[in-house]
């Protein structure tokens, strides 16, 4: 059983994470915590210059509210960060001392064999246990 489980959720899949949350609840130790993390990728600077300076923070805040309302449980903490998905997941897990990461994965395609999926990179580089759920 794990004391702090991180469930990364892609922004476009926040309504499809029930399997990951169910797995987290089964693996969670009594008194443990589940954190749901969504990573918004940063806009390239040449695109970002067309938006107001506070647009990124505004987008993060709005998405965090949406994520919290979808999760709808006081037992689940929600977090939204900006950055590269794999690096952000790994950094967040280490900084917040998650002892397990539950990632959803799809059936690999040709591009995954060449560059690797986010789930594959998390598995290779995480400093804690990783559970991969095949979709």
The first five atom37 places (N, CA, C, CB, O) and aatype in JSON, in Angstrom:
{
  "aatype": [20, 20, 20, 20, 20, 20, 20, 20, 20, 20, 20, 20, 20, 20, 20, 20, 20, 20, 20, 20, 20, 20, 20, 20, 20, 20, 20, 20, 20, 20, 20, 20, 20, 20, 20, 20, 20, 20, 20, 20, 20, 20, 20, 20, 20, 20, 20, 20, 20, 20, 20, 20, 20, 20, 20, 20, 20, 20, 20, 20, 20, 20, 20, 20, 20, 20, 20, 20, 20, 20, 20, 20, 20, 20, 20, 20, 20, 20, 20, 20, 20, 20, 20, 20, 20, 20, 20, 20, 20, 20, 20, 20, 20, 20, 20, 20, 20, 20, 20, 20, 20, 20, 20, 20, 20, 20, 20, 20, 20, 20, 20, 20, 20, 20, 20, 20, 20, 20, 20, 20, 20, 20, 20, 20, 20, 20, 20, 20, 20, 20, 20, 20, 20, 20, 20],
  "atom_mask": [
    [1, 1, 1, 1, 1],
    [1, 1, 1, 1, 1],
    [1, 1, 1, 1, 1],
    [1, 1, 1, 1, 1],
    [1, 1, 1, 1, 1],
    [1, 1, 1, 1, 1],
    [1, 1, 1, 1, 1],
    [1, 1, 1, 1, 1],
    [1, 1, 1, 1, 1],
    [1, 1, 1, 1, 1],
    [1, 1, 1, 1, 1],
    [1, 1, 1, 1, 1],
    [1, 1, 1, 1, 1],
    [1, 1, 1, 1, 1],
    [1, 1, 1, 1, 1],
    [1, 1, 1, 1, 1],
    [1, 1, 1, 1, 1],
    [1, 1, 1, 1, 1],
    [1, 1, 1, 1, 1],
    [1, 1, 1, 1, 1],
    [1, 1, 1, 1, 1],
    [1, 1, 1, 1, 1],
    [1, 1, 1, 1, 1],
    [1, 1, 1, 1, 1],
    [1, 1, 1, 1, 1],
    [1, 1, 1, 1, 1],
    [1, 1, 1, 1, 1],
    [1, 1, 1, 1, 1],
    [1, 1, 1, 1, 1],
    [1, 1, 1, 1, 1],
    [1, 1, 1, 1, 1],
    [1, 1, 1, 1, 1],
    [1, 1, 1, 1, 1],
    [1, 1, 1, 1, 1],
    [1, 1, 1, 1, 1],
    [1, 1, 1, 1, 1],
    [1, 1, 1, 1, 1],
    [1, 1, 1, 1, 1],
    [1, 1, 1, 1, 1],
    [1, 1, 1, 1, 1],
    [1, 1, 1, 1, 1],
    [1, 1, 1, 1, 1],
    [1, 1, 1, 1, 1],
    [1, 1, 1, 1, 1],
    [1, 1, 1, 1, 1],
    [1, 1, 1, 1, 1],
    [1, 1, 1, 1, 1],
    [1, 1, 1, 1, 1],
    [1, 1, 1, 1, 1],
    [1, 1, 1, 1, 1],
    [1, 1, 1, 1, 1],
    [1, 1, 1, 1, 1],
    [1, 1, 1, 1, 1],
    [1, 1, 1, 1, 1],
    [1, 1, 1, 1, 1],
    [1, 1, 1, 1, 1],
    [1, 1, 1, 1, 1],
    [1, 1, 1, 1, 1],
    [1, 1, 1, 1, 1],
    [1, 1, 1, 1, 1],
    [1, 1, 1, 1, 1],
    [1, 1, 1, 1, 1],
    [1, 1, 1, 1, 1],
    [1, 1, 1, 1, 1],
    [1, 1, 1, 1, 1],
    [1, 1, 1, 1, 1],
    [1, 1, 1, 1, 1],
    [1, 1, 1, 1, 1],
    [1, 1, 1, 1, 1],
    [1, 1, 1, 1, 1],
    [1, 1, 1, 1, 1],
    [1, 1, 1, 1, 1],
    [1, 1, 1, 1, 1],
    [1, 1, 1, 1, 1],
    [1, 1, 1, 1, 1],
    [1, 1, 1, 1, 1],
    [1, 1, 1, 1, 1],
    [1, 1, 1, 1, 1],
    [1, 1, 1, 1, 1],
    [1, 1, 1, 1, 1],
    [1, 1, 1, 1, 1],
    [1, 1, 1, 1, 1],
    [1, 1, 1, 1, 1],
    [1, 1, 1, 1, 1],
    [1, 1, 1, 1, 1],
    [1, 1, 1, 1, 1],
    [1, 1, 1, 1, 1],
    [1, 1, 1, 1, 1],
    [1, 1, 1, 1, 1],
    [1, 1, 1, 1, 1],
    [1, 1, 1, 1, 1],
    [1, 1, 1, 1, 1],
    [1, 1, 1, 1, 1],
    [1, 1, 1, 1, 1],
    [1, 1, 1, 1, 1],
    [1, 1, 1, 1, 1],
    [1, 1, 1, 1, 1],
    [1, 1, 1, 1, 1],
    [1, 1, 1, 1, 1],
    [1, 1, 1, 1, 1],
    [1, 1, 1, 1, 1],
    [1, 1, 1, 1, 1],
    [1, 1, 1, 1, 1],
    [1, 1, 1, 1, 1],
    [1, 1, 1, 1, 1],
    [1, 1, 1, 1, 1],
    [1, 1, 1, 1, 1],
    [1, 1, 1, 1, 1],
    [1, 1, 1, 1, 1],
    [1, 1, 1, 1, 1],
    [1, 1, 1, 1, 1],
    [1, 1, 1, 1, 1],
    [1, 1, 1, 1, 1],
    [1, 1, 1, 1, 1],
    [1, 1, 1, 1, 1],
    [1, 1, 1, 1, 1],
    [1, 1, 1, 1, 1],
    [1, 1, 1, 1, 1],
    [1, 1, 1, 1, 1],
    [1, 1, 1, 1, 1],
    [1, 1, 1, 1, 1],
    [1, 1, 1, 1, 1],
    [1, 1, 1, 1, 1],
    [1, 1, 1, 1, 1],
    [1, 1, 1, 1, 1],
    [1, 1, 1, 1, 1],
    [1, 1, 1, 1, 1],
    [1, 1, 1, 1, 1],
    [1, 1, 1, 1, 1],
    [1, 1, 1, 1, 1],
    [1, 1, 1, 1, 1],
    [1, 1, 1, 1, 1],
    [1, 1, 1, 1, 1],
    [1, 1, 1, 1, 1],
    [1, 1, 1, 1, 1]
  ],
  "atom_positions": [
    [[0.83, -1.18, 0.0], [0.0, 0.0, 0.0], [0.88, 1.25, 0.0], [-0.95, -0.01, 1.21], [1.99, 1.26, 0.54]],
    [[0.36, 2.29, -0.61], [1.12, 3.52, -0.78], [0.49, 4.67, 0.01], [1.22, 3.89, -2.25], [-0.72, 4.74, 0.16]],
    [[1.35, 5.57, 0.49], [0.88, 6.7, 1.29], [0.51, 7.93, 0.46], [1.94, 7.07, 2.29], [-0.38, 8.69, 0.83]],
    [[1.2, 8.11, -0.66], [0.9, 9.27, -1.52], [0.98, 8.83, -2.98], [1.9, 10.46, -1.23], [2.06, 8.53, -3.49]],
    [[-0.17, 8.78, -3.62], [-0.25, 8.34, -5.01], [-0.52, 9.54, -5.91], [-1.34, 7.25, -5.19], [-1.43, 10.33, -5.66]],
    [[0.28, 9.64, -6.95], [0.11, 10.68, -7.95], [-0.57, 10.09, -9.18], [1.47, 11.32, -8.33], [-0.14, 9.07, -9.71]],
    [[-1.65, 10.74, -9.62], [-2.35, 10.32, -10.83], [-2.28, 11.46, -11.84], [-3.85, 9.93, -10.51], [-3.06, 12.41, -11.77]],
    [[-1.33, 11.38, -12.79], [-1.28, 12.41, -13.82], [-2.44, 12.21, -14.81], [0.09, 12.37, -14.56], [-2.74, 11.09, -15.21]],
    [[-3.08, 13.31, -15.18], [-4.21, 13.24, -16.1], [-3.99, 14.29, -17.19], [-5.56, 13.48, -15.35], [-3.8, 15.47, -16.9]],
    [[-4.03, 13.85, -18.43], [-3.89, 14.78, -19.55], [-5.09, 15.72, -19.56], [-3.79, 14.01, -20.91], [-6.21, 15.3, -19.28]],
    [[-4.86, 16.99, -19.88], [-5.96, 17.96, -19.85], [-7.17, 17.56, -20.67], [-5.47, 19.28, -20.34], [-8.3, 17.88, -20.3]],
    [[-6.97, 16.85, -21.76], [-8.1, 16.45, -22.59], [-8.72, 15.12, -22.16], [-7.67, 16.35, -24.03], [-9.62, 14.61, -22.83]],
    [[-8.25, 14.55, -21.04], [-8.79, 13.29, -20.54], [-9.29, 13.38, -19.09], [-7.74, 12.21, -20.63], [-9.38, 12.35, -18.42]],
    [[-9.6, 14.57, -18.61], [-9.99, 14.67, -17.2], [-11.31, 13.98, -16.91], [-10.08, 16.13, -16.79], [-11.59, 13.65, -15.75]],
    [[-12.12, 13.74, -17.92], [-13.38, 13.02, -17.7], [-13.21, 11.51, -17.85], [-14.45, 13.51, -18.67], [-14.16, 10.76, -17.61]],
    [[-12.02, 11.06, -18.24], [-11.77, 9.64, -18.5], [-10.79, 9.02, -17.52], [-11.26, 9.46, -19.91], [-10.08, 8.08, -17.88]],
    [[-10.72, 9.51, -16.31], [-9.68, 9.03, -15.39], [-10.24, 8.16, -14.27], [-8.95, 10.2, -14.8], [-9.54, 7.92, -13.28]],
    [[-11.46, 7.69, -14.39], [-12.07, 6.9, -13.32], [-11.3, 5.6, -13.06], [-13.52, 6.59, -13.65], [-11.21, 5.16, -11.91]],
    [[-10.77, 4.97, -14.11], [-10.0, 3.73, -13.93], [-8.74, 3.99, -13.11], [-9.63, 3.12, -15.3], [-8.4, 3.21, -12.23]],
    [[-8.06, 5.08, -13.4], [-6.85, 5.43, -12.66], [-7.16, 5.75, -11.21], [-6.14, 6.62, -13.32], [-6.43, 5.34, -10.3]],
    [[-8.25, 6.48, -10.98], [-8.63, 6.83, -9.6], [-9.1, 5.6, -8.83], [-9.73, 7.9, -9.61], [-8.87, 5.5, -7.63]],
    [[-9.76, 4.68, -9.52], [-10.18, 3.43, -8.87], [-8.95, 2.62, -8.45], [-11.08, 2.6, -9.82], [-8.9, 2.08, -7.34]],
    [[-7.97, 2.53, -9.34], [-6.73, 1.82, -9.0], [-6.03, 2.49, -7.83], [-5.78, 1.76, -10.22], [-5.51, 1.82, -6.94]],
    [[-6.01, 3.82, -7.83], [-5.38, 4.55, -6.73], [-6.07, 4.26, -5.41], [-5.39, 6.06, -7.0], [-5.4, 4.07, -4.39]],
    [[-7.39, 4.22, -5.41], [-8.11, 3.96, -4.16], [-7.84, 2.55, -3.64], [-9.62, 4.16, -4.36], [-7.84, 2.33, -2.43]],
    [[-7.63, 1.6, -4.54], [-7.32, 0.22, -4.1], [-5.9, 0.08, -3.59], [-7.55, -0.75, -5.25], [-5.63, -0.79, -2.75]],
    [[-4.98, 0.9, -4.08], [-3.58, 0.81, -3.67], [-3.21, 1.75, -2.52], [-2.7, 1.09, -4.84], [-2.1, 1.7, -2.0]],
    [[-4.13, 2.6, -2.15], [-3.86, 3.62, -1.14], [-3.93, 3.05, 0.28], [-4.85, 4.78, -1.28], [-4.88, 2.35, 0.64]],
    [[-2.91, 3.36, 1.06], [-2.91, 2.96, 2.46], [-3.93, 3.8, 3.22], [-1.49, 3.11, 3.08], [-4.26, 4.91, 2.81]],
    [[-4.41, 3.26, 4.33], [-5.35, 4.02, 5.15], [-4.69, 5.32, 5.6], [-5.82, 3.19, 6.38], [-3.57, 5.31, 6.09]],
    [[-5.39, 6.43, 5.42], [-4.84, 7.73, 5.77], [-3.96, 8.33, 4.7], [-4.07, 7.62, 7.03], [-3.41, 9.42, 4.89]],
    [[-3.81, 7.65, 3.57], [-2.97, 8.15, 2.48], [-3.67, 9.22, 1.66], [-2.55, 7.01, 1.59], [-4.85, 9.5, 1.88]],
    [[-2.94, 9.8, 0.73], [-3.5, 10.86, -0.11], [-3.32, 10.54, -1.59], [-2.85, 12.21, 0.23], [-2.36, 9.89, -2.0]],
    [[-4.29, 11.02, -2.38], [-4.22, 10.91, -3.83], [-4.14, 12.32, -4.39], [-5.47, 10.13, -4.42], [-4.95, 13.18, -4.04]],
    [[-3.17, 12.55, -5.25], [-3.02, 13.85, -5.91], [-3.2, 13.64, -7.4], [-1.62, 14.49, -5.59], [-2.57, 12.78, -8.01]],
    [[-4.07, 14.45, -7.99], [-4.27, 14.43, -9.44], [-3.53, 15.63, -10.0], [-5.8, 14.46, -9.83], [-3.73, 16.77, -9.56]],
    [[-2.67, 15.37, -10.98], [-1.85, 16.42, -11.58], [-2.14, 16.5, -13.07], [-0.34, 16.16, -11.34], [-2.14, 15.49, -13.77]],
    [[-2.39, 17.7, -13.54], [-2.55, 17.93, -14.98], [-1.5, 18.95, -15.41], [-4.0, 18.42, -15.33], [-1.27, 19.94, -14.72]],
    [[-0.88, 18.69, -16.53], [0.19, 19.55, -17.02], [-0.27, 20.25, -18.29], [1.5, 18.74, -17.28], [-0.61, 19.6, -19.29]],
    [[-0.29, 21.56, -18.25], [-0.6, 22.36, -19.44], [0.73, 22.7, -20.1], [-1.42, 23.66, -19.08], [1.61, 23.3, -19.48]],
    [[0.86, 22.31, -21.35], [2.11, 22.61, -22.05], [2.22, 24.1, -22.31], [2.2, 21.82, -23.38], [1.24, 24.77, -22.64]],
    [[3.43, 24.61, -22.16], [3.67, 26.03, -22.37], [3.62, 26.36, -23.85], [5.02, 26.45, -21.78], [4.02, 25.56, -24.69]],
    [[3.12, 27.55, -24.15], [3.09, 28.01, -25.54], [4.5, 28.45, -25.94], [2.08, 29.18, -25.72], [5.24, 29.01, -25.14]],
    [[4.87, 28.18, -27.18], [6.16, 28.71, -27.65], [6.15, 30.24, -27.53], [6.43, 28.28, -29.13], [5.1, 30.87, -27.67]],
    [[7.29, 30.83, -27.29], [7.37, 32.28, -27.04], [6.84, 33.09, -28.21], [8.8, 32.68, -26.75], [6.27, 34.16, -28.01]],
    [[7.02, 32.6, -29.44], [6.54, 33.38, -30.58], [5.02, 33.39, -30.65], [7.11, 32.81, -31.88], [4.45, 34.3, -31.26]],
    [[4.34, 32.44, -30.04], [2.88, 32.44, -29.97], [2.44, 33.18, -28.71], [2.31, 30.99, -29.98], [1.5, 33.97, -28.74]],
    [[3.12, 32.91, -27.61], [2.77, 33.52, -26.33], [2.82, 35.04, -26.35], [3.68, 33.02, -25.27], [2.13, 35.7, -25.57]],
    [[3.64, 35.6, -27.23], [3.75, 37.05, -27.28], [2.47, 37.72, -27.78], [4.91, 37.44, -28.18], [2.31, 38.93, -27.63]],
    [[1.57, 36.96, -28.37], [0.29, 37.5, -28.85], [-0.78, 37.54, -27.77], [-0.2, 36.69, -30.02], [-1.86, 38.09, -27.99]],
    [[-0.49, 36.97, -26.62], [-1.46, 36.91, -25.53], [-1.08, 37.89, -24.42], [-1.57, 35.49, -24.97], [0.08, 38.28, -24.31]],
    [[-2.06, 38.28, -23.6], [-1.74, 39.14, -22.46], [-0.75, 38.43, -21.52], [-3.03, 39.54, -21.68], [-0.75, 37.2, -21.45]],
    [[0.08, 39.19, -20.8], [1.1, 38.59, -19.93], [0.55, 37.63, -18.87], [1.86, 39.68, -19.25], [1.22, 36.67, -18.5]],
    [[-0.66, 37.88, -18.39], [-1.21, 37.01, -17.34], [-2.07, 35.88, -17.88], [-2.03, 37.84, -16.37], [-2.75, 35.2, -17.11]],
    [[-2.06, 35.64, -19.2], [-2.92, 34.63, -19.8], [-2.59, 33.22, -19.31], [-2.79, 34.69, -21.31], [-3.51, 32.43, -19.06]],
    [[-1.33, 32.9, -19.17], [-0.94, 31.56, -18.73], [-1.47, 31.3, -17.32], [0.6, 31.38, -18.76], [-2.07, 30.26, -17.07]],
    [[-1.27, 32.25, -16.41], [-1.75, 32.06, -15.04], [-3.27, 31.98, -15.01], [-1.27, 33.2, -14.14], [-3.84, 31.2, -14.24]],
    [[-3.92, 32.78, -15.82], [-5.38, 32.74, -15.9], [-5.86, 31.38, -16.4], [-5.9, 33.86, -16.82], [-6.83, 30.83, -15.87]],
    [[-5.19, 30.83, -17.41], [-5.55, 29.51, -17.94], [-5.34, 28.42, -16.9], [-4.73, 29.2, -19.2], [-6.16, 27.51, -16.77]],
    [[-4.23, 28.5, -16.16], [-3.95, 27.53, -15.11], [-5.04, 27.58, -14.04], [-2.56, 27.79, -14.48], [-5.54, 26.54, -13.62]],
    [[-5.4, 28.77, -13.6], [-6.42, 28.93, -12.56], [-7.77, 28.39, -13.02], [-6.55, 30.4, -12.17], [-8.45, 27.69, -12.27]],
    [[-8.16, 28.72, -14.24], [-9.44, 28.24, -14.77], [-9.45, 26.73, -14.89], [-9.72, 28.88, -16.12], [-10.44, 26.07, -14.56]],
    [[-8.35, 26.17, -15.37], [-8.31, 24.72, -15.53], [-8.28, 24.02, -14.18], [-7.08, 24.31, -16.36], [-8.86, 22.95, -14.02]],
    [[-7.6, 24.62, -13.2], [-7.56, 24.04, -11.86], [-8.96, 23.97, -11.26], [-6.62, 24.85, -10.96], [-9.32, 22.98, -10.62]],
    [[-9.76, 25.02, -11.46], [-11.15, 25.01, -10.99], [-11.95, 23.9, -11.67], [-11.82, 26.38, -11.24], [-12.7, 23.18, -11.02]],
    [[-11.77, 23.78, -12.97], [-12.48, 22.74, -13.71], [-12.07, 21.35, -13.25], [-12.23, 22.88, -15.22], [-12.92, 20.48, -13.06]],
    [[-10.77, 21.14, -13.06], [-10.27, 19.85, -12.6], [-10.82, 19.51, -11.23], [-8.74, 19.85, -12.57], [-11.25, 18.38, -11.0]],
    [[-10.83, 20.47, -10.31], [-11.37, 20.25, -8.96], [-12.84, 19.88, -9.01], [-11.18, 21.5, -8.1], [-13.29, 18.99, -8.27]],
    [[-13.61, 20.54, -9.87], [-15.04, 20.24, -9.94], [-15.29, 18.86, -10.54], [-15.76, 21.31, -10.77], [-16.24, 18.19, -10.14]],
    [[-14.46, 18.44, -11.47], [-14.63, 17.11, -12.06], [-14.26, 16.01, -11.06], [-13.77, 16.97, -13.34], [-14.92, 14.98, -10.99]],
    [[-13.22, 16.23, -10.28], [-12.79, 15.22, -9.3], [-13.82, 15.09, -8.19], [-11.41, 15.58, -8.71], [-14.13, 13.98, -7.76]],
    [[-14.36, 16.2, -7.73], [-15.46, 16.22, -6.79], [-15.28, 15.44, -5.5], [-16.62, 15.72, -7.45], [-16.27, 14.93, -4.97]],
    [[-14.09, 15.34, -4.99], [-13.86, 14.62, -3.73], [-12.87, 15.39, -2.88], [-13.36, 13.19, -4.0], [-11.84, 15.85, -3.36]],
    [[-13.19, 15.51, -1.61], [-12.28, 16.19, -0.69], [-11.03, 15.34, -0.43], [-12.99, 16.49, 0.65], [-10.02, 15.85, 0.05]],
    [[-11.09, 14.04, -0.76], [-9.96, 13.14, -0.52], [-8.92, 13.22, -1.64], [-10.45, 11.71, -0.39], [-7.83, 12.64, -1.53]],
    [[-9.25, 13.93, -2.7], [-8.34, 14.05, -3.84], [-7.9, 15.5, -3.97], [-9.02, 13.56, -5.16], [-8.73, 16.4, -4.1]],
    [[-6.59, 15.72, -3.93], [-6.1, 17.08, -4.16], [-5.76, 17.22, -5.64], [-4.85, 17.4, -3.26], [-5.24, 16.29, -6.26]],
    [[-6.07, 18.37, -6.19], [-5.82, 18.6, -7.6], [-4.77, 19.68, -7.79], [-7.12, 18.97, -8.33], [-4.69, 20.64, -7.02]],
    [[-3.98, 19.51, -8.83], [-2.88, 20.43, -9.09], [-2.72, 20.6, -10.59], [-1.56, 19.92, -8.44], [-2.86, 19.64, -11.35]],
    [[-2.43, 21.81, -11.01], [-2.17, 22.11, -12.42], [-0.86, 22.87, -12.5], [-3.35, 22.91, -13.06], [-0.65, 23.86, -11.79]],
    [[0.01, 22.41, -13.38], [1.29, 23.09, -13.61], [1.48, 23.27, -15.11], [2.48, 22.28, -12.99], [0.77, 22.66, -15.91]],
    [[2.43, 24.1, -15.48], [2.78, 24.26, -16.88], [4.17, 23.7, -17.11], [2.7, 25.75, -17.31], [5.02, 23.74, -16.22]],
    [[4.4, 23.19, -18.31], [5.71, 22.66, -18.64], [5.62, 21.45, -19.54], [6.46, 22.31, -17.4], [4.58, 21.17, -20.13]],
    [[6.72, 20.75, -19.64], [6.8, 19.52, -20.42], [6.15, 18.41, -19.59], [8.29, 19.16, -20.79], [6.51, 18.24, -18.42]],
    [[5.22, 17.64, -20.15], [4.48, 16.66, -19.35], [5.36, 15.69, -18.55], [3.59, 15.87, -20.24], [5.19, 15.57, -17.33]],
    [[6.28, 15.01, -19.19], [7.09, 14.02, -18.48], [7.92, 14.66, -17.37], [8.01, 13.28, -19.45], [7.9, 14.21, -16.23]],
    [[8.64, 15.72, -17.71], [9.49, 16.38, -16.72], [8.67, 16.93, -15.56], [10.29, 17.49, -17.37], [9.07, 16.84, -14.4]],
    [[7.53, 17.51, -15.88], [6.68, 18.09, -14.82], [6.15, 17.02, -13.89], [5.52, 18.87, -15.44], [6.11, 17.21, -12.68]],
    [[5.74, 15.89, -14.44], [5.24, 14.77, -13.62], [6.34, 14.26, -12.7], [4.71, 13.62, -14.52], [6.13, 14.1, -11.5]],
    [[7.51, 14.01, -13.26], [8.62, 13.48, -12.47], [9.08, 14.47, -11.4], [9.79, 13.11, -13.38], [9.33, 14.08, -10.26]],
    [[9.2, 15.74, -11.76], [9.61, 16.77, -10.8], [8.59, 16.91, -9.67], [9.8, 18.12, -11.5], [8.95, 16.99, -8.5]],
    [[7.3, 16.93, -10.04], [6.25, 17.08, -9.04], [6.25, 15.88, -8.08], [4.87, 17.22, -9.73], [6.13, 16.05, -6.87]],
    [[6.37, 14.69, -8.63], [6.37, 13.47, -7.8], [7.52, 13.49, -6.8], [6.46, 12.22, -8.68], [7.35, 13.15, -5.63]],
    [[8.68, 13.89, -7.26], [9.84, 13.93, -6.37], [9.7, 15.03, -5.33], [11.12, 14.14, -7.17], [9.98, 14.81, -4.15]],
    [[9.29, 16.21, -5.75], [9.15, 17.34, -4.83], [8.11, 17.09, -3.75], [8.79, 18.6, -5.61], [8.3, 17.5, -2.6]],
    [[7.02, 16.41, -4.09], [5.93, 16.17, -3.15], [5.95, 14.76, -2.54], [4.61, 16.4, -3.84], [5.0, 14.33, -1.88]],
    [[7.05, 14.05, -2.79], [7.3, 12.75, -2.17], [6.2, 11.72, -2.43], [7.47, 12.93, -0.69], [5.76, 11.02, -1.51]],
    [[5.77, 11.63, -3.68], [4.82, 10.58, -4.06], [5.58, 9.26, -4.05], [4.18, 10.86, -5.47], [6.71, 9.18, -4.53]],
    [[4.95, 8.23, -3.5], [5.62, 6.93, -3.49], [5.07, 5.99, -4.56], [5.46, 6.29, -2.12], [5.52, 4.85, -4.68]],
    [[4.11, 6.47, -5.35], [3.58, 5.71, -6.48], [2.97, 6.67, -7.49], [2.53, 4.65, -6.0], [2.33, 7.65, -7.11]],
    [[3.18, 6.39, -8.75], [2.55, 7.14, -9.83], [1.71, 6.16, -10.63], [3.62, 7.87, -10.74], [2.19, 5.1, -11.02]],
    [[0.46, 6.51, -10.87], [-0.41, 5.67, -11.7], [-0.64, 6.4, -13.01], [-1.79, 5.35, -10.99], [-1.26, 7.46, -13.04]],
    [[-0.12, 5.83, -14.11], [-0.26, 6.46, -15.42], [-1.09, 5.58, -16.34], [1.11, 6.74, -16.04], [-0.98, 4.36, -16.33]],
    [[-1.92, 6.23, -17.13], [-2.68, 5.52, -18.15], [-1.84, 5.51, -19.42], [-4.07, 6.19, -18.39], [-1.11, 6.45, -19.71]],
    [[-1.96, 4.43, -20.16], [-1.21, 4.32, -21.4], [-2.12, 3.77, -22.49], [0.03, 3.42, -21.22], [-3.06, 3.02, -22.21]],
    [[-1.84, 4.14, -23.69], [-2.59, 3.63, -24.83], [-1.77, 2.54, -25.5], [-2.95, 4.77, -25.83], [-0.61, 2.33, -25.16]],
    [[-2.36, 1.85, -26.45], [-1.61, 0.87, -27.22], [-0.56, 1.63, -28.02], [-2.55, 0.01, -28.16], [-0.88, 2.6, -28.71]],
    [[0.7, 1.2, -27.95], [1.75, 1.95, -28.64], [1.6, 1.89, -30.15], [3.11, 1.43, -28.23], [1.27, 0.86, -30.73]],
    [[1.87, 3.03, -30.77], [1.91, 3.11, -32.22], [3.36, 3.22, -32.66], [1.08, 4.31, -32.74], [4.27, 3.2, -31.84]],
    [[3.56, 3.33, -33.95], [4.92, 3.41, -34.49], [5.69, 4.58, -33.9], [4.87, 3.52, -36.0], [6.87, 4.44, -33.59]],
    [[5.04, 5.73, -33.74], [5.75, 6.9, -33.21], [6.21, 6.66, -31.77], [4.86, 8.14, -33.27], [7.23, 7.21, -31.35]],
    [[5.46, 5.85, -31.0], [5.86, 5.56, -29.63], [7.13, 4.73, -29.58], [4.73, 4.84, -28.89], [7.94, 4.86, -28.66]],
    [[7.31, 3.87, -30.57], [8.53, 3.07, -30.6], [9.74, 3.93, -30.96], [8.39, 1.93, -31.6], [10.87, 3.61, -30.57]],
    [[9.52, 5.01, -31.68], [10.62, 5.87, -32.09], [10.94, 6.92, -31.04], [10.3, 6.53, -33.4], [12.12, 7.16, -30.76]],
    [[9.93, 7.55, -30.46], [10.2, 8.63, -29.49], [9.72, 8.32, -28.08], [9.57, 9.9, -29.97], [10.14, 8.98, -27.14]],
    [[8.85, 7.34, -27.92], [8.38, 6.96, -26.59], [7.23, 7.82, -26.1], [9.5, 7.02, -25.61], [7.19, 9.02, -26.37]],
    [[6.31, 7.21, -25.4], [5.17, 7.93, -24.86], [5.52, 8.54, -23.51], [3.95, 7.0, -24.72], [6.56, 8.22, -22.92]],
    [[4.66, 9.42, -23.02], [4.86, 10.02, -21.71], [4.93, 8.92, -20.65], [3.74, 11.03, -21.38], [5.79, 8.95, -19.77]],
    [[4.01, 7.95, -20.72], [4.0, 6.86, -19.75], [5.32, 6.1, -19.75], [2.83, 5.91, -20.03], [5.85, 5.77, -18.69]],
    [[5.84, 5.81, -20.93], [7.1, 5.07, -21.02], [8.25, 5.85, -20.4], [7.42, 4.75, -22.47], [9.1, 5.28, -19.71]],
    [[8.28, 7.15, -20.63], [9.35, 7.97, -20.06], [9.21, 8.08, -18.54], [9.36, 9.36, -20.69], [10.22, 8.1, -17.83]],
    [[7.99, 8.16, -18.05], [7.78, 8.19, -16.6], [8.27, 6.88, -15.98], [6.27, 8.42, -16.26], [8.94, 6.89, -14.96]],
    [[7.93, 5.76, -16.61], [8.38, 4.46, -16.09], [9.89, 4.39, -16.04], [7.83, 3.31, -16.97], [10.46, 3.92, -15.05]],
    [[10.55, 4.85, -17.08], [12.01, 4.76, -17.15], [12.73, 5.66, -16.14], [12.48, 5.1, -18.54], [13.82, 5.32, -15.68]],
    [[12.13, 6.8, -15.79], [12.87, 7.79, -15.01], [12.33, 8.07, -13.61], [12.91, 9.06, -15.75], [12.95, 8.82, -12.85]],
    [[11.2, 7.51, -13.24], [10.62, 7.78, -11.92], [11.48, 7.21, -10.8], [9.2, 7.21, -11.83], [12.1, 6.15, -10.96]],
    [[11.51, 7.91, -9.68], [12.25, 7.48, -8.51], [11.36, 6.71, -7.53], [12.89, 8.68, -7.81], [11.78, 6.4, -6.42]],
    [[10.12, 6.41, -7.96], [9.19, 5.68, -7.11], [8.5, 4.61, -7.95], [8.14, 6.64, -6.46], [8.78, 4.48, -9.14]],
    [[7.63, 3.85, -7.35], [6.89, 2.82, -8.07], [5.97, 3.47, -9.11], [6.07, 1.94, -7.09], [5.46, 4.57, -8.89]],
    [[5.77, 2.78, -10.22], [4.87, 3.26, -11.27], [3.95, 2.11, -11.67], [5.67, 3.8, -12.52], [4.41, 1.0, -11.94]],
    [[2.67, 2.4, -11.69], [1.67, 1.44, -12.16], [1.15, 1.96, -13.48], [0.5, 1.24, -11.11], [0.69, 3.1, -13.57]],
    [[1.21, 1.13, -14.52], [0.74, 1.52, -15.83], [-0.56, 0.8, -16.12], [1.79, 1.21, -16.92], [-0.64, -0.43, -16.05]],
    [[-1.58, 1.58, -16.44], [-2.89, 1.01, -16.8], [-3.05, 1.09, -18.3], [-4.06, 1.76, -16.07], [-3.01, 2.18, -18.88]],
    [[-3.22, -0.06, -18.92], [-3.39, -0.11, -20.37], [-4.81, 0.26, -20.74], [-3.05, -1.5, -20.91], [-5.76, -0.27, -20.18]],
    [[-4.95, 1.17, -21.69], [-6.28, 1.63, -22.11], [-6.79, 0.95, -23.33], [-6.28, 3.07, -22.35], [-7.9, 1.25, -23.78]]
  ]
}
